[in-house]
Amino acid sequence: MDRRSFLALIVAGCADPSLEPSLGVSSPAPQSAPGTPAVPAVPAPSSSLTPSGDPNFDAWLAGFYPRARDAGVPAAVLDRELAGLTPDPKVSVQDSRQPEFSKPVGDYVKGVVSDARIAQGRQYRDSLPYLPEIEQRYGAPREVVLAIWALESAFGKIQGDMDVIRSLASLAADGRRRAWAEGELIAALKIVGSGEAPRARLKGSWAGAMGQTQFLPSVFLATAVDGDHDGVRDIWGSTADALYSTGAYMAKAGWKRGESWHREVVLPPGFDYSVVEGPKDTPPGWAAKGVKRADGRPWSAADQAAQAGLVLPSGAAGPAFLVFPNHMAIRRYNNSTAYALGVGLLADRFAGEGPLVTPWPYEVPLSLADRTAAQTALAQLGFDPGPADGVIGSGTRKALRAWQQARGLPADGYLSIDLVRKLRAEAQLP
């Protein structure tokens, strides 16, 4: 899982520099006072860990070595795998990149739910013999597992070719994601040290996700399954292992058997949009507010009792969805509404359902300047969106809904280019 979703899990951390030995230098054993027991010397990093030419990276690596050893990675593995390690500048560029233009959710979903991908997914659905067992064992429908496979690696074809250990070391040394990246790096080193997979097999994305369904190393250790029963958990070369492992992950993520992940709904005229992304309710509760299934079908017994939230990813002009707890299980894979909708809608089409009743509207991509200006304007007007970072998250949408409601506008929380202009003008921003 290529981890926009790990952002909320990352905590920066720094070791006490007074405890960090220098690279390639063996510290002398501490001398014991007469009559006191000798204190065992702590082994220093091997002299094979030569400087990389980047002082910041070298200082981090000197501190990481004992932390990894204390976490259970054998010194022989550390000496071998960290020898000659250098930071990858491409990782730092990717990690700090803020897209200049924000792709609208509708454009993303339309790209995901393509005719070619639907046809390919249906073919796999009918031809892979172990999919029914994955569904029976773990609960998540085979179509959802296939949709994750499709989005993460184009059905196994695009897995990433970057050295996971080097990528995670680069992220850790950078500092912004140190605690998280070090934990994943230690997990990757344990995979290599256990003999489950050689270093050369640990290829993946710049963020350390690897295999056909893009598992992080810690997820591999905790969740990967030997689906083809050959004695090896091979999420890179074995489609069975990758898909069984994905089913196992969705079960751990809290997948509820028999419940929907989302359903398209239609809203009545004059609907109160301020409840969007607000309190959850059961489908009968939403029906009392005039919300109906777009396809006209009745709700299942499981869905009738489930708590669902309302989302309008493209605002009042686009399709509306009730999202169930299984939507959030998909977001454990990637914490993005667009991603979860992409997986769910693609799974629907694999299962033979038709397209949405309400089409995605035409949306103008917003530039980074547009997004930060809107956040700055909301803050100046007394509607706190959080930091003006260009990320239109739940805080910004909540502030926008409050501003829309105060101005007598449909409070759908959707930032369009027209609203950007209105906010700029009201706040007198250039």
C-alpha positions as CSV (number, residue, x, y, z in Angstrom):
1,M,0.0,0.0,0.0
2,D,1.7,3.1,-1.2
3,R,1.3,5.2,1.7
4,R,-0.4,8.4,1.5
5,S,-2.4,6.6,4.4
6,F,0.7,6.3,6.7
7,L,1.0,10.0,7.1
8,A,-1.2,10.0,10.2
9,L,0.9,7.3,11.8
10,I,4.3,9.0,11.5
11,V,6.0,10.7,14.5
12,A,9.4,12.3,14.1
13,G,12.0,11.1,16.6
14,C,15.6,11.9,17.4
15,A,18.1,9.9,19.4
16,D,20.2,11.5,22.1
17,P,23.4,12.4,20.1
18,S,25.5,11.8,23.2
19,L,24.6,8.1,22.9
20,E,25.5,7.8,19.2
21,P,29.0,6.3,18.3
22,S,30.8,7.6,15.3
23,L,30.6,5.5,12.1
24,G,33.5,3.2,11.7
25,V,35.0,3.9,15.1
26,S,35.1,1.3,17.9
27,S,34.6,2.9,21.2
28,P,36.9,1.7,24.0
29,A,35.3,-0.4,26.7
30,P,34.3,1.6,29.8
31,Q,36.7,1.1,32.7
32,S,35.2,-0.2,35.9
33,A,36.0,1.3,39.3
34,P,38.0,-1.0,41.6
35,G,35.8,-3.5,43.4
36,T,32.8,-3.0,41.1
37,P,31.5,-5.6,38.6
38,A,32.7,-5.0,35.0
39,V,30.1,-3.5,32.7
40,P,29.9,-5.4,29.4
41,A,31.0,-3.2,26.5
42,V,28.3,-2.3,23.9
43,P,29.6,-3.4,20.4
44,A,30.1,-0.4,18.1
45,P,29.0,-0.5,14.5
46,S,31.3,-2.4,12.2
47,S,34.0,-0.6,10.5
48,S,32.5,-1.9,7.2
49,L,29.9,0.9,7.5
50,T,31.9,3.5,5.6
51,P,30.8,7.1,5.4
52,S,28.3,7.9,2.7
53,G,29.5,11.5,2.1
54,D,26.4,12.9,3.6
55,P,27.1,13.9,7.2
56,N,23.4,14.0,8.3
57,F,22.9,10.5,6.9
58,D,26.0,9.2,8.5
59,A,25.1,10.6,11.9
60,W,21.6,9.1,11.7
61,L,23.1,5.7,10.6
62,A,25.5,5.7,13.6
63,G,22.5,6.1,16.0
64,F,20.3,3.7,14.1
65,Y,22.7,0.8,14.3
66,P,22.4,0.2,18.0
67,R,18.7,0.8,18.0
68,A,18.2,-1.8,15.3
69,R,20.5,-4.2,17.2
70,D,18.5,-3.7,20.4
71,A,15.3,-4.3,18.4
72,G,16.6,-7.8,17.5
73,V,18.3,-7.4,14.2
74,P,21.6,-9.4,14.4
75,A,24.8,-7.5,14.1
76,A,25.9,-9.7,11.1
77,V,22.7,-8.6,9.2
78,L,23.3,-5.0,10.0
79,D,27.0,-5.1,9.0
80,R,26.1,-6.8,5.7
81,E,23.0,-4.8,4.7
82,L,24.0,-1.4,5.9
83,A,27.6,-1.6,4.5
84,G,28.1,1.1,1.8
85,L,24.5,2.4,2.3
86,T,23.9,5.9,0.9
87,P,20.8,8.1,0.8
88,D,18.6,8.0,-2.3
89,P,17.9,11.6,-3.4
90,K,14.9,10.5,-5.3
91,V,13.2,9.5,-2.1
92,S,13.6,12.9,-0.5
93,V,12.2,14.6,-3.6
94,Q,9.1,12.3,-3.6
95,D,8.6,12.7,0.1
96,S,8.6,16.5,0.0
97,R,6.6,16.8,-3.2
98,Q,3.3,18.7,-3.0
99,P,1.4,18.4,-6.3
100,E,1.0,21.7,-8.0
101,F,-2.5,20.7,-9.1
102,S,-5.0,18.6,-7.1
103,K,-6.7,15.9,-9.2
104,P,-10.4,16.0,-8.8
105,V,-11.9,12.9,-7.2
106,G,-14.2,12.3,-10.2
107,D,-11.2,12.4,-12.6
108,Y,-9.4,9.9,-10.4
109,V,-12.3,7.5,-10.1
110,K,-13.0,7.7,-13.9
111,G,-9.4,6.8,-14.5
112,V,-9.5,3.9,-12.1
113,V,-12.9,2.4,-13.2
114,S,-11.9,2.0,-16.9
115,D,-13.5,-0.5,-19.3
116,A,-10.1,-2.3,-19.8
117,R,-9.6,-2.7,-16.1
118,I,-13.2,-3.9,-15.5
119,A,-12.8,-6.5,-18.3
120,Q,-9.5,-7.7,-16.9
121,G,-10.8,-7.9,-13.3
122,R,-13.8,-9.9,-14.4
123,Q,-11.5,-12.3,-16.2
124,Y,-9.5,-12.8,-13.0
125,R,-12.6,-13.2,-11.0
126,D,-13.7,-16.1,-13.1
127,S,-10.3,-17.7,-13.6
128,L,-8.5,-17.6,-10.2
129,P,-9.6,-20.8,-8.4
130,Y,-8.6,-19.7,-4.9
131,L,-10.7,-16.5,-4.7
132,P,-13.7,-18.2,-3.2
133,E,-11.5,-19.6,-0.4
134,I,-10.0,-16.2,0.3
135,E,-13.5,-14.7,0.6
136,Q,-14.8,-17.5,2.8
137,R,-11.7,-17.4,5.1
138,Y,-11.3,-13.7,5.5
139,G,-14.7,-12.1,4.7
140,A,-13.8,-9.4,2.2
141,P,-15.5,-10.1,-1.2
142,R,-13.2,-11.4,-3.9
143,E,-14.0,-8.3,-6.0
144,V,-12.6,-6.0,-3.3
145,V,-9.4,-8.0,-3.1
146,L,-9.1,-7.9,-6.9
147,A,-9.7,-4.1,-6.9
148,I,-7.0,-3.5,-4.4
149,W,-4.6,-5.6,-6.5
150,A,-5.6,-3.6,-9.6
151,L,-5.0,-0.3,-8.0
152,E,-1.8,-1.1,-6.1
153,S,0.1,-2.8,-8.9
154,A,-2.0,-3.1,-12.1
155,F,-2.7,-6.7,-11.3
156,G,0.9,-7.3,-10.3
157,K,2.6,-5.7,-13.3
158,I,3.9,-2.5,-11.6
159,Q,5.4,-3.3,-8.2
160,G,8.2,-0.7,-8.0
161,D,11.9,-1.2,-8.5
162,M,13.4,0.8,-5.7
163,D,15.5,-0.8,-3.0
164,V,13.2,-0.8,0.0
165,I,16.0,-0.8,2.6
166,R,17.7,2.2,1.0
167,S,14.4,4.0,0.6
168,L,13.4,3.6,4.2
169,A,16.9,4.5,5.4
170,S,16.6,7.7,3.3
171,L,13.2,8.6,4.9
172,A,14.5,7.8,8.4
173,A,17.6,10.0,8.0
174,D,15.5,12.8,6.6
175,G,14.0,13.0,10.1
176,R,10.4,14.0,9.3
177,R,9.2,10.4,9.4
178,R,12.0,9.0,11.5
179,A,10.1,6.9,14.1
180,W,7.9,5.3,11.4
181,A,10.6,4.8,8.9
182,E,13.0,3.2,11.4
183,G,10.3,0.8,12.4
184,E,9.7,-0.2,8.8
185,L,13.4,-0.4,8.1
186,I,13.9,-2.7,11.1
187,A,11.1,-4.9,9.8
188,A,12.7,-5.1,6.4
189,L,16.0,-6.1,7.9
190,K,14.3,-8.8,9.9
191,I,12.7,-10.1,6.7
192,V,16.2,-10.4,5.1
193,G,17.8,-11.8,8.3
194,S,15.1,-14.5,8.6
195,G,15.8,-15.8,5.1
196,E,12.2,-15.3,4.0
197,A,13.3,-13.0,1.2
198,P,16.7,-11.8,0.0
199,R,17.6,-8.1,-0.1
200,A,17.3,-8.2,-3.9
201,R,13.7,-9.2,-3.7
202,L,12.7,-6.3,-1.5
203,K,11.9,-3.9,-4.3
204,G,9.0,-1.5,-4.1
205,S,7.9,2.1,-4.0
206,W,9.9,5.1,-2.7
207,A,7.8,4.8,0.5
208,G,8.9,1.2,1.2
209,A,5.7,-0.5,0.0
210,M,6.4,-3.7,-1.8
211,G,4.9,-6.7,-3.7
212,Q,1.8,-7.2,-5.8
213,T,-0.5,-5.5,-3.2
214,Q,2.2,-3.1,-1.8
215,F,2.7,-4.2,1.8
216,L,4.9,-2.3,4.1
217,P,7.6,-4.6,5.7
218,S,5.9,-4.5,9.1
219,V,2.6,-5.6,7.5
220,F,4.4,-8.4,5.7
221,L,5.8,-9.7,8.9
222,A,2.5,-9.5,10.7
223,T,0.0,-10.4,8.0
224,A,1.5,-12.1,4.9
225,V,0.1,-15.6,4.1
226,D,1.6,-18.5,2.2
227,G,-1.4,-18.9,0.0
228,D,0.0,-21.4,-2.5
229,H,1.4,-23.6,0.4
230,D,5.0,-23.8,-1.0
231,G,6.5,-22.9,2.4
232,V,7.3,-19.3,1.4
233,R,5.4,-16.0,1.8
234,D,6.1,-14.5,-1.6
235,I,4.0,-11.4,-2.2
236,W,6.2,-10.5,-5.2
237,G,6.1,-13.6,-7.4
238,S,3.1,-15.5,-6.1
239,T,-0.3,-14.0,-6.9
240,A,-1.9,-16.5,-4.6
241,D,0.3,-15.3,-1.7
242,A,-0.4,-11.7,-2.5
243,L,-4.2,-12.1,-2.6
244,Y,-4.5,-14.3,0.4
245,S,-2.3,-11.8,2.3
246,T,-4.6,-8.9,1.2
247,G,-7.7,-10.8,2.4
248,A,-5.9,-11.4,5.7
249,Y,-5.1,-7.7,5.9
250,M,-8.7,-6.7,5.3
251,A,-9.9,-9.0,8.0
252,K,-7.5,-7.4,10.4
253,A,-8.7,-4.0,9.2
254,G,-12.1,-4.8,10.6
255,W,-14.0,-6.0,7.5
256,K,-17.6,-6.8,8.4
257,R,-19.0,-9.8,6.5
258,G,-22.2,-9.1,4.6
259,E,-22.2,-5.3,4.8
260,S,-21.8,-2.9,2.0
261,W,-18.8,-0.6,1.7
262,H,-20.8,2.2,0.1
263,R,-24.0,2.8,-1.8
264,E,-24.8,5.6,-4.2
265,V,-27.8,7.6,-3.0
266,V,-29.9,10.5,-4.2
267,L,-30.8,13.5,-2.1
268,P,-34.1,15.4,-1.9
269,P,-34.5,19.0,-3.1
270,G,-33.6,21.4,-0.3
271,F,-31.4,18.9,1.4
272,D,-29.4,20.2,4.4
273,Y,-25.8,19.7,3.2
274,S,-24.3,20.6,6.6
275,V,-24.8,16.9,7.6
276,V,-22.2,15.8,5.0
277,E,-19.3,14.1,6.7
278,G,-21.2,14.6,10.0
279,P,-23.1,12.3,12.3
280,K,-23.7,8.7,11.1
281,D,-27.1,7.1,10.9
282,T,-28.7,3.9,9.7
283,P,-30.2,3.7,6.2
284,P,-33.7,4.0,7.7
285,G,-32.5,7.1,9.6
286,W,-31.2,8.6,6.4
287,A,-34.4,7.6,4.6
288,A,-36.3,9.8,7.1
289,K,-34.2,12.7,5.8
290,G,-35.2,11.9,2.2
291,V,-32.0,10.0,1.3
292,K,-32.7,7.0,-1.0
293,R,-30.7,4.4,-2.8
294,A,-29.9,5.5,-6.3
295,D,-30.6,2.0,-7.8
296,G,-33.9,1.7,-6.0
297,R,-33.1,-1.6,-4.4
298,P,-33.9,-2.4,-0.8
299,W,-31.3,-2.5,1.9
300,S,-30.0,-5.8,3.1
301,A,-30.7,-6.7,6.8
302,A,-27.0,-6.1,7.6
303,D,-26.9,-2.7,6.0
304,Q,-30.2,-1.7,7.7
305,A,-28.6,-2.0,11.1
306,A,-25.2,-0.4,10.1
307,Q,-24.2,3.1,10.8
308,A,-23.3,5.0,7.6
309,G,-22.0,8.5,6.9
310,L,-22.8,10.7,3.9
311,V,-20.1,11.9,1.6
312,L,-20.2,14.2,-1.5
313,P,-16.8,13.9,-3.1
314,S,-17.5,16.3,-5.9
315,G,-20.0,18.5,-4.0
316,A,-23.7,18.9,-4.5
317,A,-23.4,18.6,-8.3
318,G,-21.9,15.1,-8.2
319,P,-22.8,11.7,-6.9
320,A,-23.6,11.2,-3.2
321,F,-22.7,8.1,-1.2
322,L,-23.6,6.5,2.1
323,V,-20.3,5.0,3.3
324,F,-20.3,2.0,5.7
325,P,-17.7,0.8,8.2
326,N,-16.2,-1.3,5.4
327,H,-15.3,1.9,3.5
328,M,-13.1,2.7,6.5
329,A,-11.6,-0.8,6.3
330,I,-10.5,0.0,2.8
331,R,-9.1,3.2,4.0
332,R,-6.9,1.3,6.4
333,Y,-5.1,0.3,3.2
334,N,-4.9,3.9,2.0
335,N,-6.4,6.7,4.0
336,S,-8.1,8.5,1.1
337,T,-11.7,8.8,0.2
338,A,-10.9,8.8,-3.4
339,Y,-8.9,5.6,-3.1
340,A,-11.6,3.8,-1.1
341,L,-14.3,4.9,-3.6
342,G,-12.0,3.8,-6.5
343,V,-11.6,0.3,-4.9
344,G,-15.3,0.0,-4.0
345,L,-16.7,1.2,-7.4
346,L,-14.2,-0.9,-9.3
347,A,-15.3,-3.9,-7.1
348,D,-18.9,-3.1,-7.9
349,R,-18.2,-3.3,-11.7
350,F,-16.2,-6.6,-11.3
351,A,-19.4,-8.0,-9.6
352,G,-21.5,-7.0,-12.6
353,E,-23.1,-3.8,-11.3
354,G,-23.6,-0.9,-13.7
355,P,-22.2,2.7,-13.7
356,L,-23.3,5.4,-11.3
357,V,-26.7,6.9,-11.7
358,T,-25.4,10.5,-11.2
359,P,-22.3,11.1,-13.4
360,W,-19.2,12.8,-12.1
361,P,-19.3,16.5,-13.0
362,Y,-16.6,18.4,-14.9
363,E,-14.2,19.8,-12.3
364,V,-11.4,22.3,-12.7
365,P,-8.2,21.1,-11.0
366,L,-7.1,23.5,-8.2
367,S,-3.6,24.7,-8.1
368,L,-1.6,24.7,-4.9
369,A,-1.9,28.5,-4.8
370,D,-5.7,28.2,-5.1
371,R,-5.9,25.7,-2.2
372,T,-3.6,27.6,0.1
373,A,-5.4,30.9,-0.7
374,A,-8.7,29.4,0.2
375,Q,-7.4,28.2,3.5
376,T,-5.8,31.5,4.3
377,A,-9.0,33.3,3.4
378,L,-11.1,31.0,5.6
379,A,-8.8,31.6,8.5
380,Q,-8.9,35.4,8.0
381,L,-12.7,35.3,7.9
382,G,-12.9,33.4,11.2
383,F,-13.4,29.9,10.0
384,D,-10.4,27.8,11.1
385,P,-9.3,25.3,8.5
386,G,-6.0,24.4,10.1
387,P,-2.6,25.1,8.5
388,A,-2.6,26.7,5.1
389,D,-0.8,23.7,3.6
390,G,-2.8,23.2,0.4
391,V,-4.2,19.8,1.7
392,I,-7.9,19.9,1.5
393,G,-8.7,17.6,4.4
394,S,-11.6,17.2,6.8
395,G,-10.6,20.4,8.8
396,T,-10.7,22.5,5.6
397,R,-14.0,21.0,4.5
398,K,-15.5,21.6,7.9
399,A,-14.5,25.3,7.9
400,L,-15.7,25.6,4.3
401,R,-19.1,24.2,5.2
402,A,-19.4,26.6,8.1
403,W,-18.5,29.5,5.8
404,Q,-21.0,28.3,3.1
405,Q,-23.8,28.0,5.7
406,A,-23.0,31.5,7.1
407,R,-23.2,32.9,3.5
408,G,-26.5,31.1,2.6
409,L,-24.7,28.8,0.2
410,P,-25.2,25.0,-0.1
411,A,-22.9,23.8,2.7
412,D,-21.5,20.8,0.8
413,G,-17.9,21.5,1.8
414,Y,-16.7,21.2,-1.7
415,L,-14.0,23.7,-2.8
416,S,-14.5,24.7,-6.4
417,I,-12.6,27.3,-8.4
418,D,-15.7,29.5,-8.1
419,L,-15.6,29.3,-4.3
420,V,-11.8,30.0,-4.3
421,R,-12.6,33.3,-6.2
422,K,-15.4,34.2,-3.7
423,L,-13.1,33.5,-0.7
424,R,-10.2,35.5,-2.2
425,A,-12.5,38.5,-2.9
426,E,-14.1,38.4,0.5
427,A,-10.8,38.2,2.3
428,Q,-9.3,40.8,-0.1
429,L,-6.5,38.4,-1.1
430,P,-4.7,39.0,-4.4
